[in-house]
Amino acid sequence: MKSTKDPQLIYDVFQRFGFPIMRIDQFDRGNFAKIRAELKYEQLTVDSLLEITTRLKSMEKSENMEIHIINIDMIHRTLRLNIITKEEEDTVVLP
């Protein structure tokens, strides 16, 4: 992923890796976005956490981005992430 300016591209990437997006914020910066994605787990076990981590790591590598996990909310079964594209990493301005 070269840019975050196309929200549909972000939706498609996360869907492909099994994280349906519920909300995207601050994507118009071009190199940064805040994501709230759905988790498909009733309970978070060590094995399911490893699976989530493996899929996120695969996404980072294949899409050339950095992913920061902000919050895992098992009450609402959501995952909050910040993504930073590596193409423009030098100019990123975090909130």
Buried (B, 14 or more C-beta within 10 A) or exposed (E): BBBBBEEEBBBEBBEEBBBEBEEBEEBEBBBBBBBBBBBEBEEEEEEBEEEBEEBBEEBBEEBEBEBEEEEBEEEEBBBBBBBBBBBBEEEBEEE
